[in-house]
Amino acid sequence: MRRMRTRASLASSRIAGVTAFVATAFFGSGYTSIGNRRYVFNWNRDKFPDPAATMARLKAAGMQPVTNIKPCLLDDHPRLAEARANGILVADGETGEPAVAQFWDGLGFHVDFTNPKGRQW
């Protein structure tokens, strides 16, 4: 059933000239939570048992899959101290300290992917 809906979405997208397909809650089963805060995106393998094959089908249909995942660590994330120590968080332009951002479940920090150490981490 889900595969049929995905194919129907692809067909509609082709007609409309859409070339990007955003994979958000449509593909996900939500996030791994600690208490009431979300931390890690998880593929819904009941709906999409083979995410790589799904992405391949989208690409074969001329679509460019784009995930909508926020590369951030909430202020109580278990690895935040490590990220701070490694200097891989986006810095505030005025203070040089890690820039604080508002997220769905509280305050957090973006990983700086312009920093090679951030990309590697």
DRENGU-146490 format. One line per field, with one value per atom (N, C-alpha, C): x, z negated, y; atom name; residue in one letter; residue number from 1; chain. Coordinates in nm, 3 decimals. Layout:
// DRENGU-146490
c1 <- c(X:...)
c3 <- c(Z:...)
c2 <- c(Y:...)
atom <- c(CA:...)
res <- c(A:...)
n <- c(NUM:...)
chain <- c(A:...)
***
This chain:
// DRENGU-146490
c1 <- c(0.082:0.000:0.087:0.187:0.274:0.350:0.398:0.471:0.383:0.255:0.163:0.147:0.136:0.123:0.250:0.366:0.492:0.497:0.459:0.460:0.360:0.245:0.147:0.202:0.271:0.332:0.437:0.516:0.617:0.553:0.446:0.378:0.323:0.261:0.208:0.320:0.432:0.546:0.602:0.611:0.663:0.575:0.444:0.350:0.369:0.393:0.409:0.549:0.642:0.779:0.865:0.824:0.901:1.020:1.139:1.258:1.323:1.265:1.317:1.205:1.239:1.142:1.191:1.116:1.160:1.115:1.212:1.184:1.177:1.057:1.042:0.960:0.852:0.768:0.710:0.707:0.657:0.737:0.867:0.954:0.987:0.973:1.019:0.913:0.961:0.872:0.881:0.949:0.966:1.110:1.130:1.263:1.281:1.404:1.436:1.429:1.358:1.340:1.407:1.448:1.492:1.396:1.311:1.205:1.110:1.079:0.988:1.061:1.194:1.272:1.321:1.311:1.350:1.497:1.565:1.709:1.753:1.704:1.759:1.645:1.654:1.557:1.572:1.462:1.463:1.377:1.429:1.348:1.237:1.119:1.009:1.023:1.084:1.112:0.988:0.879:0.753:0.699:0.708:0.660:0.764:0.891:1.000:1.110:1.094:1.191:1.331:1.343:1.472:1.489:1.530:1.543:1.632:1.742:1.832:1.759:1.677:1.601:1.498:1.436:1.339:1.408:1.524:1.599:1.641:1.680:1.720:1.601:1.481:1.362:1.332:1.347:1.324:1.423:1.550:1.652:1.627:1.588:1.559:1.440:1.352:1.236:1.270:1.399:1.441:1.428:1.403:1.389:1.522:1.543:1.660:1.609:1.621:1.573:1.650:1.578:1.635:1.577:1.661:1.610:1.599:1.501:1.480:1.515:1.644:1.693:1.775:1.747:1.818:1.947:2.061:2.191:2.226:2.157:2.180:2.184:2.233:2.236:2.158:2.059:1.985:2.075:2.035:2.121:2.149:2.078:2.108:2.149:2.191:2.231:2.352:2.352:2.462:2.601:2.610:2.741:2.772:2.692:2.713:2.850:2.891:3.022:3.134:3.123:3.223:3.226:3.109:3.101:3.161:3.129:3.186:3.338:3.387:3.532:3.605:3.540:3.601:3.583:3.510:3.492:3.417:3.316:3.247:3.105:3.074:2.941:2.948:2.841:2.835:2.856:2.946:2.979:2.895:2.862:2.796:2.897:2.856:2.946:3.000:2.928:2.973:3.057:3.016:3.084:3.186:3.174:3.261:3.222:3.123:3.072:2.974:2.947:2.847:2.714:2.659:2.533:2.417:2.331:2.214:2.097:2.024:1.908:1.788:1.668:1.544:1.503:1.475:1.429:1.297:1.241:1.110:1.096:1.199:1.190:1.277:1.328:1.411:1.525:1.626:1.742:1.844:1.920:2.021:2.126:2.214:2.329:2.345:2.372:2.396:2.540:2.559:2.693:2.740:2.864:2.921:2.982:2.907:2.956:3.049:3.074:3.179:3.316:3.316:3.438:3.465:3.582:3.611:3.594:3.627:3.610:3.461:3.377:3.232:3.178:3.224:3.182:3.227:3.347:3.400:3.327:3.295:3.229:3.094)
c3 <- c(0.000:0.000:0.000:-0.090:-0.098:0.033:0.093:0.219:0.328:0.328:0.428:0.408:0.282:0.256:0.295:0.270:0.309:0.461:0.532:0.679:0.730:0.666:0.705:0.681:0.568:0.539:0.643:0.683:0.786:0.918:0.956:1.081:1.077:0.967:0.953:0.958:0.896:0.893:1.032:1.110:1.247:1.330:1.316:1.391:1.353:1.224:1.175:1.198:1.244:1.269:1.144:1.038:0.914:0.930:0.888:0.902:0.768:0.659:0.527:0.445:0.365:0.284:0.140:0.052:-0.085:-0.169:-0.231:-0.315:-0.460:-0.510:-0.650:-0.719:-0.781:-0.853:-0.757:-0.628:-0.528:-0.533:-0.553:-0.560:-0.703:-0.793:-0.929:-1.021:-1.124:-1.228:-1.348:-1.332:-1.443:-1.486:-1.608:-1.663:-1.786:-1.810:-1.936:-2.042:-2.148:-2.252:-2.382:-2.456:-2.594:-2.673:-2.752:-2.817:-2.711:-2.713:-2.613:-2.507:-2.493:-2.394:-2.285:-2.161:-2.046:-2.013:-1.974:-1.947:-1.812:-1.767:-1.648:-1.556:-1.427:-1.328:-1.303:-1.284:-1.252:-1.128:-1.036:-0.921:-0.969:-0.911:-0.943:-0.854:-0.907:-0.829:-0.809:-0.880:-0.849:-0.717:-0.697:-0.572:-0.461:-0.496:-0.399:-0.449:-0.427:-0.480:-0.421:-0.305:-0.240:-0.195:-0.287:-0.252:-0.130:-0.117:-0.002:0.129:0.133:0.254:0.283:0.179:0.197:0.256:0.203:0.255:0.401:0.432:0.569:0.664:0.620:0.704:0.728:0.624:0.640:0.739:0.725:0.817:0.959:0.975:1.109:1.172:1.089:1.139:1.165:1.151:1.179:1.060:0.944:0.824:0.748:0.674:0.587:0.443:0.375:0.236:0.146:0.060:-0.033:-0.170:-0.266:-0.401:-0.476:-0.562:-0.644:-0.788:-0.813:-0.945:-0.998:-1.119:-1.179:-1.242:-1.190:-1.246:-1.370:-1.478:-1.600:-1.721:-1.829:-1.957:-2.055:-2.121:-2.222:-2.342:-2.425:-2.534:-2.641:-2.638:-2.732:-2.660:-2.534:-2.456:-2.523:-2.526:-2.591:-2.534:-2.407:-2.347:-2.327:-2.390:-2.371:-2.423:-2.538:-2.592:-2.497:-2.436:-2.339:-2.219:-2.168:-2.053:-2.086:-2.204:-2.248:-2.257:-2.320:-2.338:-2.205:-2.104:-1.972:-1.884:-1.931:-1.855:-1.725:-1.725:-1.599:-1.592:-1.681:-1.678:-1.609:-1.542:-1.478:-1.586:-1.558:-1.656:-1.634:-1.743:-1.739:-1.684:-1.583:-1.517:-1.608:-1.716:-1.806:-1.922:-1.979:-2.101:-2.074:-1.962:-1.933:-2.006:-2.096:-2.168:-2.078:-2.108:-2.029:-2.026:-1.907:-1.888:-1.934:-2.016:-2.068:-1.973:-1.944:-1.856:-1.923:-1.889:-1.942:-1.853:-1.915:-1.842:-1.899:-1.840:-1.876:-2.025:-2.086:-2.226:-2.320:-2.275:-2.361:-2.286:-2.359:-2.299:-2.254:-2.151:-2.100:-2.020:-1.958:-1.886:-1.755:-1.645:-1.515:-1.505:-1.444:-1.411:-1.291:-1.294:-1.187:-1.080:-0.972:-0.865:-0.769:-0.793:-0.716:-0.777:-0.898:-0.969:-0.937:-0.880:-0.849:-0.969:-1.089:-1.209:-1.237:-1.206:-1.221:-1.124:-0.999:-0.899:-0.939:-0.987:-1.025:-1.146:-1.242:-1.365:-1.334)
c2 <- c(-0.119:0.000:0.126:0.131:0.248:0.266:0.155:0.164:0.224:0.186:0.241:0.391:0.436:0.579:0.653:0.593:0.655:0.670:0.565:0.572:0.675:0.685:0.786:0.926:0.944:1.074:1.108:1.008:1.031:1.071:1.002:1.033:1.176:1.215:1.351:1.453:1.421:1.512:1.533:1.425:1.437:1.529:1.514:1.599:1.745:1.771:1.908:1.963:1.878:1.923:1.930:1.864:1.864:1.771:1.816:1.733:1.699:1.745:1.711:1.650:1.555:1.483:1.490:1.556:1.573:1.454:1.388:1.271:1.315:1.336:1.375:1.268:1.306:1.210:1.106:1.138:1.044:0.914:0.923:0.805:0.765:0.856:0.831:0.774:0.713:0.664:0.755:0.864:0.955:0.959:0.990:1.009:0.922:0.883:0.818:0.927:0.901:1.001:0.959:1.059:1.041:1.129:1.068:1.143:1.194:1.323:1.378:1.460:1.440:1.514:1.421:1.468:1.388:1.411:1.302:1.313:1.259:1.144:1.081:1.035:1.071:1.027:0.877:0.808:0.665:0.639:0.560:0.518:0.427:0.440:0.351:0.228:0.124:0.003:-0.083:-0.056:-0.125:-0.073:0.058:0.120:0.107:0.118:0.118:0.025:-0.107:-0.203:-0.188:-0.127:-0.111:0.034:0.124:0.266:0.291:0.214:0.235:0.206:0.102:0.071:0.179:0.232:0.341:0.463:0.498:0.614:0.588:0.465:0.431:0.447:0.405:0.421:0.569:0.650:0.794:0.854:0.817:0.869:0.822:0.695:0.642:0.713:0.766:0.840:0.987:1.022:1.159:1.252:1.197:1.278:1.282:1.388:1.398:1.395:1.280:1.274:1.371:1.440:1.535:1.505:1.476:1.452:1.583:1.590:1.709:1.674:1.670:1.633:1.749:1.789:1.901:1.853:1.897:1.853:1.934:1.903:1.980:1.888:1.943:1.874:1.959:1.900:1.975:2.002:2.097:2.143:2.039:1.927:1.819:1.690:1.704:1.587:1.520:1.386:1.315:1.344:1.391:1.415:1.564:1.652:1.795:1.840:1.792:1.833:1.794:1.678:1.633:1.727:1.764:1.854:1.991:2.041:2.170:2.161:2.055:2.038:2.028:1.970:1.954:2.078:2.178:2.302:2.282:2.197:2.164:2.222:2.316:2.377:2.513:2.552:2.684:2.790:2.884:2.987:3.113:3.177:3.308:3.408:3.485:3.579:3.688:3.721:3.828:3.776:3.663:3.616:3.506:3.437:3.324:3.197:3.207:3.090:3.015:2.888:2.816:2.891:2.907:2.980:2.893:2.950:2.879:2.901:2.792:2.800:2.733:2.779:2.720:2.604:2.489:2.372:2.325:2.221:2.169:2.138:2.088:2.046:2.129:2.240:2.323:2.389:2.429:2.497:2.394:2.432:2.341:2.415:2.338:2.390:2.316:2.388:2.325:2.276:2.160:2.113:2.195:2.240:2.323:2.232:2.212:2.127:2.199:2.329:2.396:2.366:2.313:2.274:2.126:2.093:1.953:1.859:1.909:1.824:1.799:1.898:1.880:1.777:1.783:1.685:1.544:1.532:1.401:1.345:1.429:1.387:1.329)
atom <- c(N:CA:C:N:CA:C:N:CA:C:N:CA:C:N:CA:C:N:CA:C:N:CA:C:N:CA:C:N:CA:C:N:CA:C:N:CA:C:N:CA:C:N:CA:C:N:CA:C:N:CA:C:N:CA:C:N:CA:C:N:CA:C:N:CA:C:N:CA:C:N:CA:C:N:CA:C:N:CA:C:N:CA:C:N:CA:C:N:CA:C:N:CA:C:N:CA:C:N:CA:C:N:CA:C:N:CA:C:N:CA:C:N:CA:C:N:CA:C:N:CA:C:N:CA:C:N:CA:C:N:CA:C:N:CA:C:N:CA:C:N:CA:C:N:CA:C:N:CA:C:N:CA:C:N:CA:C:N:CA:C:N:CA:C:N:CA:C:N:CA:C:N:CA:C:N:CA:C:N:CA:C:N:CA:C:N:CA:C:N:CA:C:N:CA:C:N:CA:C:N:CA:C:N:CA:C:N:CA:C:N:CA:C:N:CA:C:N:CA:C:N:CA:C:N:CA:C:N:CA:C:N:CA:C:N:CA:C:N:CA:C:N:CA:C:N:CA:C:N:CA:C:N:CA:C:N:CA:C:N:CA:C:N:CA:C:N:CA:C:N:CA:C:N:CA:C:N:CA:C:N:CA:C:N:CA:C:N:CA:C:N:CA:C:N:CA:C:N:CA:C:N:CA:C:N:CA:C:N:CA:C:N:CA:C:N:CA:C:N:CA:C:N:CA:C:N:CA:C:N:CA:C:N:CA:C:N:CA:C:N:CA:C:N:CA:C:N:CA:C:N:CA:C:N:CA:C:N:CA:C:N:CA:C:N:CA:C:N:CA:C:N:CA:C:N:CA:C:N:CA:C:N:CA:C:N:CA:C:N:CA:C:N:CA:C:N:CA:C:N:CA:C:N:CA:C:N:CA:C:N:CA:C:N:CA:C:N:CA:C:N:CA:C)
res <- c(M:M:M:R:R:R:R:R:R:M:M:M:R:R:R:T:T:T:R:R:R:A:A:A:S:S:S:L:L:L:A:A:A:S:S:S:S:S:S:R:R:R:I:I:I:A:A:A:G:G:G:V:V:V:T:T:T:A:A:A:F:F:F:V:V:V:A:A:A:T:T:T:A:A:A:F:F:F:F:F:F:G:G:G:S:S:S:G:G:G:Y:Y:Y:T:T:T:S:S:S:I:I:I:G:G:G:N:N:N:R:R:R:R:R:R:Y:Y:Y:V:V:V:F:F:F:N:N:N:W:W:W:N:N:N:R:R:R:D:D:D:K:K:K:F:F:F:P:P:P:D:D:D:P:P:P:A:A:A:A:A:A:T:T:T:M:M:M:A:A:A:R:R:R:L:L:L:K:K:K:A:A:A:A:A:A:G:G:G:M:M:M:Q:Q:Q:P:P:P:V:V:V:T:T:T:N:N:N:I:I:I:K:K:K:P:P:P:C:C:C:L:L:L:L:L:L:D:D:D:D:D:D:H:H:H:P:P:P:R:R:R:L:L:L:A:A:A:E:E:E:A:A:A:R:R:R:A:A:A:N:N:N:G:G:G:I:I:I:L:L:L:V:V:V:A:A:A:D:D:D:G:G:G:E:E:E:T:T:T:G:G:G:E:E:E:P:P:P:A:A:A:V:V:V:A:A:A:Q:Q:Q:F:F:F:W:W:W:D:D:D:G:G:G:L:L:L:G:G:G:F:F:F:H:H:H:V:V:V:D:D:D:F:F:F:T:T:T:N:N:N:P:P:P:K:K:K:G:G:G:R:R:R:Q:Q:Q:W:W:W)
n <- c(1:1:1:2:2:2:3:3:3:4:4:4:5:5:5:6:6:6:7:7:7:8:8:8:9:9:9:10:10:10:11:11:11:12:12:12:13:13:13:14:14:14:15:15:15:16:16:16:17:17:17:18:18:18:19:19:19:20:20:20:21:21:21:22:22:22:23:23:23:24:24:24:25:25:25:26:26:26:27:27:27:28:28:28:29:29:29:30:30:30:31:31:31:32:32:32:33:33:33:34:34:34:35:35:35:36:36:36:37:37:37:38:38:38:39:39:39:40:40:40:41:41:41:42:42:42:43:43:43:44:44:44:45:45:45:46:46:46:47:47:47:48:48:48:49:49:49:50:50:50:51:51:51:52:52:52:53:53:53:54:54:54:55:55:55:56:56:56:57:57:57:58:58:58:59:59:59:60:60:60:61:61:61:62:62:62:63:63:63:64:64:64:65:65:65:66:66:66:67:67:67:68:68:68:69:69:69:70:70:70:71:71:71:72:72:72:73:73:73:74:74:74:75:75:75:76:76:76:77:77:77:78:78:78:79:79:79:80:80:80:81:81:81:82:82:82:83:83:83:84:84:84:85:85:85:86:86:86:87:87:87:88:88:88:89:89:89:90:90:90:91:91:91:92:92:92:93:93:93:94:94:94:95:95:95:96:96:96:97:97:97:98:98:98:99:99:99:100:100:100:101:101:101:102:102:102:103:103:103:104:104:104:105:105:105:106:106:106:107:107:107:108:108:108:109:109:109:110:110:110:111:111:111:112:112:112:113:113:113:114:114:114:115:115:115:116:116:116:117:117:117:118:118:118:119:119:119:120:120:120:121:121:121)
chain <- c(A:A:A:A:A:A:A:A:A:A:A:A:A:A:A:A:A:A:A:A:A:A:A:A:A:A:A:A:A:A:A:A:A:A:A:A:A:A:A:A:A:A:A:A:A:A:A:A:A:A:A:A:A:A:A:A:A:A:A:A:A:A:A:A:A:A:A:A:A:A:A:A:A:A:A:A:A:A:A:A:A:A:A:A:A:A:A:A:A:A:A:A:A:A:A:A:A:A:A:A:A:A:A:A:A:A:A:A:A:A:A:A:A:A:A:A:A:A:A:A:A:A:A:A:A:A:A:A:A:A:A:A:A:A:A:A:A:A:A:A:A:A:A:A:A:A:A:A:A:A:A:A:A:A:A:A:A:A:A:A:A:A:A:A:A:A:A:A:A:A:A:A:A:A:A:A:A:A:A:A:A:A:A:A:A:A:A:A:A:A:A:A:A:A:A:A:A:A:A:A:A:A:A:A:A:A:A:A:A:A:A:A:A:A:A:A:A:A:A:A:A:A:A:A:A:A:A:A:A:A:A:A:A:A:A:A:A:A:A:A:A:A:A:A:A:A:A:A:A:A:A:A:A:A:A:A:A:A:A:A:A:A:A:A:A:A:A:A:A:A:A:A:A:A:A:A:A:A:A:A:A:A:A:A:A:A:A:A:A:A:A:A:A:A:A:A:A:A:A:A:A:A:A:A:A:A:A:A:A:A:A:A:A:A:A:A:A:A:A:A:A:A:A:A:A:A:A:A:A:A:A:A:A:A:A:A:A:A:A:A:A:A:A:A:A:A:A:A:A:A:A:A:A:A:A:A:A:A:A:A:A:A:A)
***
